[in-house]
Amino acid sequence: MAAVRGRASRGQGGAAKKSRQANRGTVSVSDRKFTTARRGATRRSATAALLPGFIAGLLGGWLGAAPAALAGEDDPAFITFGAGYYDAIEQEDGAADFRLEYRHNRKLWILKPWAGIEATSDGAVYGVAGVLIDVYFGRRFVVTPSVGVGAYAKGDGRDLGSAVEFRSQIELAYRFDDRSRLGVAFGHISNAGIDDRNPGVEIVSVYYSLPIGSVFGE
């Protein structure tokens, strides 16, 4: 009888041990998922906070050194073609990203209006318009911060939480003799918290800007 009770006790002990191990495994998987989600949210929050701040700082620097930026005063309007990678940071909904933009040469104070359309290989479409600033460093390099707002349809791509989305972007471009530009850009799109769900997305792009006169043979 004692031997039977001993075997029963050992069996109960083994079952309890397996249960504790299973629980630890469940908690471990849950913790990993929570940690991954928290890191993703932290990266999105940091990007959403830092990029507009960087653009504002660059604007302040431009205002402090406006005479040095006059090298591009006679730059024309541009038709701009872009291609890049959508969801460049988290890479959960990665897709090819394509853009067509019109950048006006007329200034509203120091701001130039622009408008464009963006589409991804997952069928997302984003029509957007806003303002930009060209900051010139000598004759060859231009830094262009921009902001915009527009309508977003996700298609089979990432759900950004709202049909209304905001874009902030910073671009560095090289200026050729004919005023065309080749540049790289980093942008962030999100709904700025107007919806409870605001995942946001980051895009890295390559841009080529052609003076509109050369496109139409003027």
C-alpha positions as CSV (number, residue, x, y, z in Angstrom):
1,M,0.0,0.0,0.0
2,A,2.8,2.4,0.9
3,A,4.5,1.6,-2.4
4,V,1.2,2.4,-4.3
5,R,0.9,5.7,-2.4
6,G,4.6,6.5,-3.2
7,R,4.1,5.9,-6.9
8,A,0.9,8.0,-6.9
9,S,2.7,10.8,-5.1
10,R,5.6,10.7,-7.7
11,G,3.0,10.7,-10.5
12,Q,1.3,13.7,-9.0
13,G,4.7,15.4,-8.6
14,G,5.6,14.8,-12.2
15,A,2.3,16.1,-13.5
16,A,2.7,19.2,-11.4
17,K,6.2,19.7,-12.7
18,K,5.0,19.3,-16.3
19,S,2.2,21.8,-15.6
20,R,4.7,24.4,-14.2
21,Q,6.9,23.9,-17.3
22,A,4.0,24.4,-19.6
23,N,2.9,27.5,-17.8
24,R,6.4,28.9,-18.0
25,G,6.5,28.2,-21.7
26,T,3.1,29.9,-22.2
27,V,4.3,32.9,-20.1
28,S,7.5,33.0,-22.1
29,V,5.8,33.1,-25.5
30,S,3.3,35.7,-24.2
31,D,6.1,37.8,-22.8
32,R,8.0,37.6,-26.1
33,K,5.0,38.7,-28.1
34,F,4.3,41.5,-25.7
35,T,7.9,42.7,-25.7
36,T,8.0,42.6,-29.6
37,A,4.8,44.6,-29.8
38,R,6.0,47.1,-27.2
39,R,9.3,47.6,-29.1
40,G,7.4,48.1,-32.3
41,A,5.2,50.7,-30.7
42,T,8.2,52.4,-29.2
43,R,10.0,52.6,-32.6
44,R,6.8,54.0,-34.2
45,S,6.4,56.6,-31.4
46,A,10.0,57.6,-31.6
47,T,9.8,58.1,-35.3
48,A,6.6,60.0,-35.2
49,A,8.1,62.3,-32.6
50,L,11.6,62.8,-33.9
51,L,10.9,63.3,-37.6
52,P,8.6,66.4,-37.3
53,G,11.0,67.8,-34.7
54,F,14.0,67.3,-37.0
55,I,12.1,69.1,-39.8
56,A,11.2,72.0,-37.4
57,G,14.8,72.3,-36.4
58,L,15.9,72.3,-40.0
59,L,13.4,75.0,-40.7
60,G,14.8,77.1,-37.8
61,G,18.3,76.7,-39.2
62,W,17.2,77.7,-42.6
63,L,15.6,80.9,-41.2
64,G,18.8,81.7,-39.5
65,A,20.9,81.3,-42.6
66,A,18.4,82.3,-45.4
67,P,20.9,84.4,-47.5
68,A,23.1,81.3,-47.9
69,A,20.1,79.4,-49.4
70,L,19.5,81.7,-52.4
71,A,21.4,79.4,-54.8
72,G,18.1,77.7,-55.6
73,E,16.0,80.8,-55.9
74,D,15.5,80.2,-59.6
75,D,14.8,76.5,-59.4
76,P,11.8,75.4,-61.6
77,A,8.8,73.4,-60.8
78,F,9.4,69.6,-60.8
79,I,7.8,66.4,-61.8
80,T,9.2,63.9,-59.3
81,F,9.3,60.1,-59.7
82,G,9.9,57.9,-56.6
83,A,10.4,54.2,-55.8
84,G,11.2,52.7,-52.4
85,Y,10.4,50.2,-49.7
86,Y,7.2,50.4,-47.6
87,D,7.4,49.5,-43.9
88,A,11.2,49.8,-43.8
89,I,11.6,49.6,-40.0
90,E,9.2,46.9,-38.8
91,Q,9.1,45.0,-42.1
92,E,5.9,43.3,-41.2
93,D,4.0,44.5,-44.3
94,G,6.9,45.1,-46.6
95,A,6.0,46.2,-50.1
96,A,7.4,48.1,-53.1
97,D,6.3,51.8,-53.0
98,F,5.9,54.0,-56.1
99,R,5.3,57.8,-56.2
100,L,4.5,60.5,-58.7
101,E,4.6,64.1,-57.4
102,Y,4.3,67.7,-58.7
103,R,6.4,70.2,-56.8
104,H,5.6,73.9,-57.5
105,N,8.2,76.5,-57.8
106,R,6.0,79.4,-56.5
107,K,6.6,80.2,-52.9
108,L,4.1,80.9,-50.1
109,W,6.5,82.8,-47.9
110,I,9.3,80.1,-47.8
111,L,6.9,77.2,-48.4
112,K,6.4,75.5,-51.8
113,P,3.2,73.5,-52.4
114,W,3.3,70.0,-53.7
115,A,0.9,67.2,-54.5
116,G,1.2,63.5,-55.4
117,I,0.0,60.0,-55.5
118,E,1.6,57.0,-53.9
119,A,0.8,53.3,-54.5
120,T,2.3,50.1,-53.2
121,S,2.6,46.6,-54.7
122,D,0.0,45.5,-52.1
123,G,-2.6,47.7,-53.6
124,A,-2.5,50.6,-51.1
125,V,-3.1,54.0,-52.6
126,Y,-2.5,57.4,-51.0
127,G,-3.4,60.8,-52.5
128,V,-1.6,63.6,-50.6
129,A,-0.8,67.3,-50.8
130,G,1.2,69.6,-48.6
131,V,4.1,72.0,-48.4
132,L,7.9,71.7,-48.6
133,I,11.0,73.7,-48.0
134,D,14.2,73.5,-50.1
135,V,17.3,74.1,-48.1
136,Y,20.4,74.6,-50.3
137,F,23.9,73.7,-49.3
138,G,26.1,75.2,-52.0
139,R,25.0,74.6,-55.6
140,R,24.8,70.9,-55.5
141,F,23.0,69.6,-52.4
142,V,19.4,70.2,-51.3
143,V,17.7,69.1,-48.2
144,T,13.9,69.1,-48.5
145,P,11.7,68.6,-45.5
146,S,8.0,68.3,-46.3
147,V,4.7,67.6,-44.7
148,G,1.3,66.6,-46.2
149,V,-2.1,65.2,-45.5
150,G,-4.3,63.1,-47.7
151,A,-6.7,60.1,-48.2
152,Y,-5.4,56.5,-47.8
153,A,-6.9,53.3,-49.0
154,K,-5.1,50.2,-47.8
155,G,-6.0,47.7,-50.5
156,D,-4.4,44.4,-49.4
157,G,-1.7,46.4,-47.6
158,R,-1.3,47.8,-44.1
159,D,-4.3,49.1,-42.2
160,L,-3.1,52.6,-40.9
161,G,-6.3,53.1,-38.8
162,S,-7.9,55.9,-40.7
163,A,-8.7,57.1,-44.2
164,V,-7.0,60.4,-43.3
165,E,-3.3,60.1,-43.0
166,F,-0.4,62.6,-42.5
167,R,3.1,62.4,-44.1
168,S,6.3,63.9,-42.8
169,Q,9.5,63.4,-44.8
170,I,13.1,64.4,-45.1
171,E,15.0,64.2,-48.4
172,L,18.6,64.7,-49.4
173,A,19.3,65.3,-53.1
174,Y,22.1,66.1,-55.5
175,R,21.5,68.8,-58.0
176,F,22.7,68.4,-61.6
177,D,23.6,71.3,-64.0
178,D,20.2,71.0,-65.7
179,R,18.5,71.5,-62.2
180,S,17.3,67.9,-62.1
181,R,17.8,66.1,-58.8
182,L,18.6,62.6,-57.6
183,G,17.9,62.0,-53.9
184,V,17.0,59.6,-51.1
185,A,14.2,60.2,-48.6
186,F,12.9,58.8,-45.3
187,G,9.2,59.3,-44.6
188,H,6.6,58.5,-41.9
189,I,2.9,58.2,-42.5
190,S,0.3,58.0,-39.7
191,N,-3.0,59.4,-38.7
192,A,-1.5,61.5,-35.9
193,G,-3.7,60.0,-33.3
194,I,-7.1,61.1,-34.8
195,D,-8.1,57.4,-34.5
196,D,-7.6,55.1,-31.6
197,R,-5.6,52.8,-33.8
198,N,-2.5,54.5,-35.2
199,P,0.2,51.9,-36.3
200,G,2.0,54.3,-38.7
201,V,4.5,53.2,-41.3
202,E,8.0,54.2,-42.5
203,I,9.2,54.4,-46.1
204,V,12.6,54.7,-47.6
205,S,12.6,56.1,-51.2
206,V,14.8,57.1,-54.1
207,Y,13.6,60.2,-56.0
208,Y,14.4,61.6,-59.4
209,S,13.1,65.1,-60.0
210,L,12.9,66.6,-63.5
211,P,12.3,70.3,-64.3
212,I,8.8,70.4,-65.7
213,G,10.0,72.3,-68.7
214,S,12.2,69.4,-69.8
215,V,9.3,66.9,-69.4
216,F,7.1,68.9,-71.9
217,G,10.0,70.1,-74.1
218,E,9.9,73.7,-73.1
